[in-house]
Every structure is written in structure tokens, then in C-alpha cells.
Amino acid sequence: MVTIASVTLAGCGTSAKSTARSSAPQGSAIGPIALGVNVAAWDSVYTGSGVPAINSLLKSAGLSLLRYPGGSWADEYDWATNTDSSKCTSGVSASCTASDALGFDSFSTQATDAHASTFVTINYGSGTPASAAAWMTHSKSAKDRSVTLWEVGNETYSCYETNQHLADSPTYVKGYTPNGSVCPKTKVMARSYVANAAPYVKAMKAALPNAQIGVPWAFTGREAAGAGVTDASVWNTSVLQTLGSQIGFVDGHWYPFDSTTGLTAEQILQSVHRIPSAASNIRGYLHRYGSKATFVIGETSITERPSLLDFQPVSALFAAATSLEWLAQGAESVDWWDLNNFGTPTSGDYGLITSGSPEAGEAGTPLPPYYGEKLASLLTDSGSRITSLAMRSSSLLGFESTLHSQRRVLLVNAGSANEVTVMPGWFKQGGSVSVSSYSASTAAASIPIVQTTTAVGTKVSLTAQSIVVLSGAPSS
């Protein structure tokens, strides 16, 4: 049944009528790893005495998947020695590697304590198939080290990623170094990847036959400017033609903006409307090449660059709406970048919680995206079915989730000035509705999510730049 709710826009001396309509009444089924966050091997905050408090935050926000060991760092990380080669400029050696703060075993134990599954990106850039297989063998030696998802390399379609295979057969790219002057075309990088990733997949399947193994998915610049790949179709076609039948998922990294200069909250939230088309493109490719793989969004944030927006309420709105839209479009998981990123008030950040000085607040203090994820998690209990709502206002986004006898509706008002009032017609008449809200006006409070209750039939206010979640018995 399609549910319709009346929405009245008010502000700036004008008013208008709009409706919210469920665009896919059956919805996408939510699994156990819907919301997640990236955790890096260099994360010294997610260690020691600070772990219990952070894990409490993760559980409270329903963050049930932790991706490790951290973006491009993954292609420089040796799990066996807990070292990275990020400072190595001409080959990996003991003299240039450095120890990391968070080893795999400690990470796994902490993820278990957080009631979270794990997602590991193995070192394709400077590792070997044998090392990847040994990591998988080690992971099954103890219950708290079991891994739900494994991926062969991070953003291996890019020239900033460590990728020693480019210098070898079949491409022999002379002079390549990460971020160097030599950058081969996507066709060359794809050719190298499919030739060299295949032995990784073979070795990994031999070590752990039932493992869910994934490969990177490339978005176009129009889809996600901060993660866009020139000739993305060449990469996706080549990878799926060769590896599509052997993999369990593809992993896309969704950074819709390459720069945030001059962007309004409304413009940032408009990026959510690109997601249905991008998801349809993924599904189309998987179908075309006969792959039964699913897809995940292994990284997302407003931009791939540290941004001051991470300290602002708009990042909460973005986190909630982006996560729910991808889930509504069939993503198995959506994972924020990242847990701690050691930013500053002048250079920006993209962490979920603070890393300590010079950021405001002690290490482990939630940043605005955390509250967006926490409110989104009210709609992502395993077994829920989630749909996007077609809101007839450019500044509004909406999502509906139903599980058993409970319906939850999350609404986002991206407007910086207009207040929106909603008559919650999604719920059974005569009942009550629980209301959870976060807004620019509450963001600085010690408890920025406000909890109230109202009767069905009573208008609910969405203040400027706010998220509201309504929960109650379905109308039918």
C-alpha cells in the first residue's frame, strides 16, 4: 500500500503543499551489516582504555560493520608484522616501514566487543597472494577474528594507490610511483588488476572456500566527483568480465564532492538524488556480466578531502540520508569514512568521533555525522524493509522502514531557513508517535538528539537543517 502524508512548508512569508509518496512499497530488505564505519591500523584512539566508551558509541549507533585497515593504507599494510610501508619510496624494506597502533588481532577483539562484524581489505598494492591467504587462515584460528567480507585491494583504479603490480607483467608501466608523474590510463590499470588479482582470489578461496571476496567498483566523476574515475566503465567492464563469477560483492566509494567551497546544505543533500541512478548502474553491470555479486559502499563522506563540514550539522543530515538511500537501493552495507581521522578545526576532518586535541572535546566525542548515523540506525534493524519517499520539495528527503508492527519514518529538512510541519499520516489513528530529532539548533547541546512523544494527527515540526524520526504502529 502506498502511504501519503501531508507536508506544509512554512517560512519566509510563504506556504505550499507537498506530498510524500513511497516510491517502492515493498522496499529493500535490511541485513545484519547495514551501517558501518572504517577503522584504520594507524588509529591510536581505538586502543587501550578508550575502547569501551567508543564501543558503547558504536553499539548505540547501530554500527555493525567495521572496515579495516583503512583506505589506501590497506595497500601498504602488512598484517603479519603490523607495519606499513607508507614512507617507502623505492621498494619496501625494513628500513622504511613503521609499526602501527592497531593490529589485526586487537582490532578483531574490539570489534567483537562492539558486537560488530568485520570487513578486511587485503594488501594488493605491496602484498602477495600468499600473504593474503595466510591472513585468511589466521583469521579462522579464533572466533573473534572471523571476517565477514574480504576485498582485494582498495582504490586500485587510481594512481595515488600503492600498486607494485603495475611495474610487472602484463603492463610493465615504467616509472610508476604513487602520486608520481607517471599515471597509466584506466585500461592499463584494469588490465594489470585482473591479471594480478586473479591469483589473490584463487589463493584466498583455497584458504577460506566460503569467504565473501570483493573487488573495487569505479564511479564516474558525474556520479561522485570526489571518487570519480576516468573511463570508469572500462574498469568495471574489465573487472567483471574476468572476475565477476568469482566474487561475492563489489565495493564503491561514494564521495559526491571533490571540493566543498561555497556549497549550501541544500546542494550537499541534493547529491542523495544521484544515488538511485548510480545504484541502477551497478546492478545493470552485475546482471550484464552474469555476476551474482552484491554491492557495498565501503567508504562515504561528503568529500574525499578533510572538510570543516564534518564539524557542522549538515554532515549529520548527509550521513543519515546517504546511508538510507543506498540501503533503499539495495546496498548490503554503507560505511562512513572514518572512525578517527585526527583532523583540526582549521584543516577539517571526516571522522565520526573526535581524535582529541586540537579538535574540540576529548578523544571519542561524537561529531555530527555520528548523530546522523544513530538516527538512521532506527530504520535499519535486521529484517526491516526500507523505501525512499518521493518528497515534493527539493529541500526534503524521506525514508520509511517497517518491521513487524513498527513503522519508522526519517525526514530530513535541508533548508537553512524554512521550518517544515508534517502531519504524520503513516501511523494508526488513535495511537501515539515517538519523535527523535536533531537539528542545527540542538547540535551544540550535550544531548543533541531530542526525544518526545505526540499523538497521531498532531503536526510535527522540522526546524531548519534537521532530522526527525517518527516511530509508531503502521496505518495499515
C-alpha positions in Angstrom: 0.0 0.0 0.0 1.3 3.5 -0.8 1.3 5.8 2.1 0.6 9.5 1.6 1.4 12.2 4.2 0.5 15.9 4.1 3.5 18.2 4.4 3.2 22.0 4.8 6.1 24.3 4.1 6.2 27.5 6.1 8.7 30.3 6.3 9.8 33.5 4.6 6.2 34.6 4.4 5.1 31.7 2.1 3.5 28.4 2.3 2.9 25.5 -0.1 1.6 22.0 -0.1 3.6 18.9 -0.8 3.1 15.1 -0.5 5.4 12.3 0.5 4.9 9.1 -1.5 6.6 5.7 -1.1 8.5 5.1 -4.3 9.0 1.3 -3.8 6.3 0.0 -1.4 8.0 -3.4 -1.0 11.4 -1.9 -0.1 14.8 -3.4 0.2 15.5 -5.9 2.9 18.0 -4.8 5.6 20.6 -7.3 6.6 22.9 -7.5 9.7 25.7 -5.3 8.5 23.7 -2.3 7.1 25.6 0.5 8.8 29.4 0.6 9.3 32.5 2.7 9.7 36.1 2.5 8.6 38.8 1.8 11.3 42.5 2.3 10.3 45.5 0.4 11.6 47.0 3.8 12.5 44.1 4.6 14.8 45.7 5.1 18.2 42.4 6.3 19.7 40.7 3.0 19.2 43.1 1.3 21.6 43.6 0.9 25.3 41.4 2.4 27.9 39.3 4.4 25.4 37.9 1.4 23.6 34.9 0.6 25.9 33.5 4.1 25.5 33.9 4.0 21.8 32.4 0.6 21.5 29.4 1.8 23.5 29.0 4.6 20.9 29.3 2.2 18.1 26.6 -0.1 19.5 24.3 2.8 20.3 24.5 4.0 16.7 23.9 0.5 15.2 27.3 0.5 13.5 27.5 -3.3 12.9 30.4 -3.5 10.4 34.0 -2.2 10.9 36.2 -2.0 7.8 39.9 -2.4 8.3 42.8 -1.5 7.9 42.0 1.9 6.4 41.6 3.0 2.8 44.8 3.4 0.8 46.6 2.3 4.0 45.4 -1.2 3.2 47.6 -1.4 0.2 50.6 -0.5 2.3 49.8 -2.6 5.4 51.5 -5.9 6.4 49.1 -7.7 8.8 51.7 -10.2 10.0 54.1 -7.6 11.3 51.5 -4.8 11.9 53.7 -2.4 9.9 53.1 -0.2 6.9 55.2 1.0 4.0 53.7 4.5 3.6 57.1 6.1 3.9 58.8 3.7 1.5 59.6 5.5 -1.8 61.6 2.9 -3.7 60.6 -0.6 -2.7 59.5 -2.0 0.7 62.2 -2.8 3.2 62.6 -2.9 7.0 64.4 0.4 7.0 61.4 2.4 5.8 58.4 0.5 7.3 56.8 1.7 10.5 54.8 0.0 13.2 51.0 0.7 13.5 48.9 1.3 16.6 46.1 -1.2 15.9 47.0 -4.7 14.9 44.5 -7.1 13.4 44.1 -9.3 16.5 43.4 -6.4 18.7 41.0 -4.8 16.2 39.1 -8.1 15.9 38.7 -8.5 19.6 37.5 -4.9 19.9 35.1 -5.4 17.0 33.7 -8.5 18.8 33.2 -6.4 21.9 31.3 -3.8 19.8 29.0 -6.6 18.5 30.3 -5.7 15.0 31.2 -7.8 12.0 34.5 -7.0 10.2 35.4 -6.2 6.6 39.1 -6.5 5.7 40.8 -5.0 2.6 43.9 -7.1 2.0 47.2 -5.6 0.7 47.1 -5.9 -3.0 49.4 -2.9 -3.6 52.6 -4.2 -2.0 51.5 -7.7 -0.7 51.3 -11.1 -2.3 48.6 -13.8 -2.8 50.4 -16.0 -0.2 50.2 -13.2 2.4 46.5 -12.7 1.7 45.8 -16.4 2.1 47.9 -16.6 5.3 45.8 -13.7 6.7 42.6 -15.6 6.0 44.0 -18.8 7.5 45.0 -16.8 10.7 41.5 -15.2 10.8 39.8 -18.6 11.3 42.1 -19.6 14.2 39.9 -17.8 16.7 36.3 -17.0 16.8 36.8 -13.3 17.4 39.0 -13.0 14.3 36.3 -14.2 11.8 35.8 -11.8 8.9 32.5 -11.2 7.1 33.9 -9.5 3.9 37.3 -9.6 2.3 38.4 -7.2 -0.5 41.3 -7.5 -2.9 42.9 -4.0 -2.7 41.4 -0.6 -2.1 41.1 2.0 -4.9 43.3 0.1 -7.2 41.9 2.0 -10.2 43.8 5.2 -9.0 47.3 6.5 -9.4 47.6 7.6 -5.8 47.3 4.0 -4.6 50.4 1.9 -3.9 50.4 -0.7 -6.7 53.6 -2.5 -7.3 51.9 -4.8 -9.8 51.8 -2.0 -12.4 55.6 -2.4 -12.9 55.3 -6.1 -13.7 53.5 -8.3 -16.2 51.4 -7.7 -18.2 51.7 -3.9 -18.2 55.2 -3.0 -17.2 54.5 0.6 -16.5 57.9 2.2 -16.3 58.4 4.9 -13.6 55.1 4.5 -11.8 55.1 5.6 -8.1 52.0 6.6 -6.1 51.1 10.2 -6.8 54.0 10.4 -9.2 54.2 11.9 -12.7 53.5 8.6 -14.5 49.9 7.7 -14.5 48.7 5.0 -16.9 45.2 5.0 -18.4 42.4 3.2 -16.8 42.5 0.5 -19.5 46.1 -0.3 -18.5 45.4 -0.3 -14.8 42.4 -2.6 -15.3 44.5 -5.0 -17.4 47.1 -5.2 -14.7 44.5 -5.6 -11.9 42.5 -8.5 -13.5 45.7 -10.4 -14.3 47.2 -10.0 -10.8 44.0 -10.1 -8.7 43.1 -13.5 -10.1 45.9 -15.3 -8.1 44.8 -13.4 -5.0 41.2 -14.6 -5.4 42.4 -18.2 -6.1 44.7 -18.3 -3.0 42.1 -16.7 -0.8 39.4 -19.2 -1.8 41.8 -22.0 -1.2 42.4 -20.7 2.3 38.8 -20.0 3.1 36.4 -21.5 0.5 33.3 -19.8 1.7 34.7 -16.4 2.0 32.9 -13.4 0.6 35.5 -11.8 -1.6 35.0 -8.4 -3.3 36.7 -6.1 -5.7 36.7 -2.3 -6.2 33.9 -0.6 -8.2 34.6 2.6 -10.1 32.2 5.5 -10.0 32.2 8.2 -12.8 33.1 11.8 -11.9 29.4 12.8 -12.6 28.2 10.3 -10.1 30.8 11.0 -7.4 33.2 13.8 -8.1 35.4 13.1 -5.1 35.8 9.4 -6.1 35.3 9.7 -9.9 37.4 7.6 -12.2 38.2 8.5 -15.8 36.8 5.7 -18.1 35.1 4.1 -15.1 33.1 1.8 -17.5 36.4 0.4 -18.8 37.4 -0.6 -15.3 34.1 -2.1 -14.3 33.7 -4.0 -17.6 37.2 -5.5 -17.5 37.0 -6.5 -13.8 33.5 -8.1 -14.1 34.2 -9.8 -17.4 37.2 -11.6 -15.8 36.3 -11.9 -12.1 32.5 -11.4 -11.9 31.7 -15.1 -11.5 34.3 -15.5 -8.7 33.4 -12.6 -6.4 30.7 -12.0 -3.8 30.5 -8.2 -4.0 31.8 -5.0 -5.5 32.8 -2.1 -3.3 32.1 1.5 -4.4 33.4 4.6 -2.6 30.9 7.4 -2.6 32.3 10.9 -2.2 29.9 13.1 -4.2 32.1 16.3 -4.0 35.7 17.0 -4.7 35.5 20.4 -3.0 33.1 21.9 -0.5 33.9 25.5 -1.2 30.7 27.6 -1.5 28.3 24.6 -1.1 25.0 25.1 0.7 23.3 22.4 2.8 20.6 22.1 0.1 23.3 21.5 -2.6 25.0 18.9 -0.4 21.8 17.0 0.2 20.9 17.1 -3.5 23.7 14.6 -4.0 21.5 12.0 -2.5 19.3 12.2 -5.6 22.2 10.8 -7.7 22.2 7.5 -5.8 19.3 5.7 -7.4 20.9 6.1 -10.9 24.3 5.1 -9.6 22.9 2.0 -7.9 21.0 1.1 -11.0 24.2 1.3 -13.0 25.9 -1.2 -10.6 23.0 -3.6 -10.8 23.0 -3.3 -14.6 26.7 -4.2 -14.9 26.4 -7.1 -12.5 23.4 -8.5 -14.4 25.1 -7.9 -17.8 28.1 -10.0 -16.9 26.2 -12.7 -15.1 27.6 -11.9 -11.7 25.6 -12.9 -8.6 27.6 -10.4 -6.5 26.0 -7.8 -4.2 27.4 -4.3 -3.7 28.6 -2.3 -0.7 29.6 1.3 -0.2 32.8 0.7 1.7 33.5 4.4 2.1 31.4 7.5 2.1 31.6 11.1 3.3 30.7 14.5 1.7 34.2 14.7 0.1 37.4 12.7 0.0 39.2 15.7 1.4 39.2 16.7 5.1 36.4 19.3 5.5 35.2 21.8 8.1 31.7 20.5 7.2 32.4 17.4 9.4 32.0 19.7 12.4 28.7 21.1 11.1 25.1 19.8 11.4 24.9 19.3 7.6 27.2 16.3 7.9 24.7 14.6 10.1 21.9 15.2 7.6 24.2 13.9 4.8 25.2 10.8 6.8 21.6 9.8 7.5 20.2 10.4 4.1 23.1 9.0 2.1 23.2 5.8 4.2 19.5 5.2 4.0 19.3 6.0 0.2 22.0 3.5 -0.6 20.3 0.9 1.6 17.0 1.5 0.0 18.7 1.0 -3.4 20.0 -2.4 -2.3 23.5 -1.8 -0.8 24.4 -4.5 1.7 26.3 -2.1 3.8 27.3 1.7 3.9 30.4 2.5 5.8 31.4 6.0 6.9 34.9 7.3 6.4 36.1 7.0 9.1 36.1 6.5 12.9 39.0 8.8 13.8 40.9 10.9 11.4 43.0 13.3 13.5 41.8 16.5 11.8 42.0 20.0 13.1 39.5 22.9 13.4 41.4 24.7 10.5 42.1 21.9 8.1 38.9 19.9 8.7 38.2 16.3 9.3 36.0 13.4 8.1 35.9 11.3 11.3 32.8 10.0 13.1 34.2 11.0 16.5 37.0 13.4 17.6 40.6 12.2 17.9 41.4 14.7 20.6 43.3 18.0 20.6 43.3 20.2 18.6 39.7 19.2 17.9 37.1 20.4 20.3 36.3 17.8 23.0 38.1 14.8 24.4 39.0 12.0 22.1 35.9 9.9 21.4 33.5 12.7 21.5 30.8 12.3 18.8 30.9 14.6 15.8 27.7 15.5 13.8 27.9 12.5 11.4 27.7 10.2 14.4 24.2 11.5 15.2 23.1 11.2 11.6 24.1 7.5 11.7 22.5 7.0 15.1 19.2 8.3 13.8 19.5 6.3 10.5 20.0 3.2 12.6 16.5 3.5 14.0 15.4 2.3 10.5 18.0 -0.4 9.9 17.1 -3.3 12.3 17.9 -6.5 10.5 14.8 -7.8 8.7 13.4 -4.3 8.1 12.3 -3.2 4.7 13.3 0.3 3.7 12.0 2.6 1.0 12.7 6.1 -0.2 9.8 8.6 0.0 9.3 10.9 -3.0 9.1 14.3 -1.4 7.6 17.0 -3.5 10.0 19.6 -2.2 13.7 19.9 -3.2 14.8 20.6 0.4 13.1 17.5 1.9 14.2 13.8 1.9 12.3 11.0 3.5 12.7 7.2 4.2 10.3 4.6 5.6 11.1 1.4 7.3 8.7 -1.3 8.5 9.4 -4.3 10.8 6.7 -6.4 12.3 4.2 -4.0 14.0 6.5 -0.9 13.9 6.9 1.7 11.3 9.7 4.4 11.3 9.9 7.4 9.1 13.0 9.5 8.8 12.7 13.0 7.4 15.4 15.5 6.5 14.9 19.2 6.1 18.0 20.6 4.4 16.6 24.1 4.3 18.7 26.7 6.1 15.7 29.0 6.9 12.4 27.3 6.3 10.6 25.3 9.0 8.5 22.4 7.8 5.5 20.9 9.5 4.4 17.3 8.9 1.1 15.6 9.6 2.3 12.1 10.2 -0.3 10.1 8.2 1.9 7.0 8.2 0.6 5.8 11.5 -2.5 4.2 13.0 -5.1 6.7 14.1 -5.7 7.0 17.8 -2.1 5.9 18.6 1.0 7.8 19.6 4.2 8.6 17.7 7.7 8.7 19.2 9.7 11.6 17.9 13.5 11.7 17.8 15.0 14.9 16.4 18.4 16.5 15.7 18.9 20.0 14.3 21.3 22.9 13.9 19.6 24.4 16.9 20.3 21.4 19.2 23.7 20.3 17.7 25.8 22.1 20.4 23.8 20.6 23.3 25.3 17.8 25.4 22.5 15.6 24.2 21.7 16.9 20.7 19.0 14.2 19.9 15.8 15.3 21.5 13.1 12.7 22.4 9.4 13.5 22.6 6.0 11.8 22.0 3.0 13.1 20.2 -0.5 11.9 19.2 -1.2 10.7 15.6 -2.9 13.6 13.9 -0.7 16.2 15.6 1.6 18.2 13.4 5.3 17.6 13.8 7.8 20.4 13.2 11.1 20.0 11.3 13.2 23.1 12.0 15.9 24.3 9.6 18.6 21.8 8.9 17.1 19.0 10.9 16.4 15.2 11.0 13.2 13.9 12.5 12.4 10.2 13.1 8.8 9.2 13.7 8.0 5.8 15.2 4.7 4.1 15.7 2.1 1.5 14.7 1.6 1.4 10.9 -1.7 2.9 9.5 -2.3 -0.4 7.7 
